[in-house]
Amino acid sequence: MAIVNLRYMGINQRGTIVAVKVSGELGRRIREMGLVPGTEITVKQRAPLNDPVALRVMGGTLTLRNNEADYIEVETEPVNK
């Protein structure tokens, strides 16, 4: 398993968040969405220009822009196609 930036995860790739490297209002907003260390996520879809990205988190779906995803580091699993 490797630690990568959320922006670079592939569709259907799963992983566990290991760090959220932003503070202030954006950091609070990301954490309020449930994106905290230890949370399992799956990349479900990307828009045609790869921004935003749709994630499956705790049984729900949410979207993040790449500039928000840049602050999240994920320990990844191999891509399931």
N, C-alpha and C positions, 0 to 999 in steps of 0.2 A: 504494500500500500504506500501511496505517496501523498504528500501534503501539497495541495495546489490552491491557487486562487479560484474562487467560485466562478469567476468570469470564464475560465478555461475548461470547465467541466463539459462533457459531451451529453447529448440527449440520452436519457435513460440511465445515466451514470448516478450511482448512489455514493453517499459518503456521510461522515460525521463531522460537524463543525468543531474545530479545535480552537479557533480564536476569532474575535471580532475586534479589529484593530482601528477603531475610531471612537472618539468620545463626543461629548456635546450633544446637540439636538439630534444629529443623524445617528449617532451611536445609540441613543435612547430609543429612537424610533425603530431601529433594526432589532434591538433587544425586545421591545414591546411586541413585535411580530412573532416572537418565539424563536428567533435566530440567535441562540446562545450556545456556548460550548457544550458538547455532549448531545446536541440535537441531531437526529438523523434526517437527511434530506435526499430527494431525488430530483434531478433536472428532468422536467416533463416536456418542455417545448421551448422554442426560441422564435422570436419574430423574424421576418424575412432578413432583416439586417443585423440579426443576433442581439437586438436590444428592444424590448426587455426580455428577461428569461422567466419562465414559469416554473415554480418549484412545488413539490409535494412535501408538506411539512405537517406532522402530527395529524394526518387524516384530512388536511385541507390543502387548498392550492393558493399560492400567492405569487405575485410578480415583483421582480426587482429590476431596476435599471443597472446597466453594467457599472456605472460610477458608484453605485451602492454595493454591488457585488464585489468590487475591488477590495473592500475592507474585510472580507470574510475568507478565512483560510479553512480548507476542508481536507480531512484525511479520506482519500477516495478508495473505492472498490473498482475492479475492472468493469468496463462498459458491457452491458447485456444488450445485444441487438435483437 
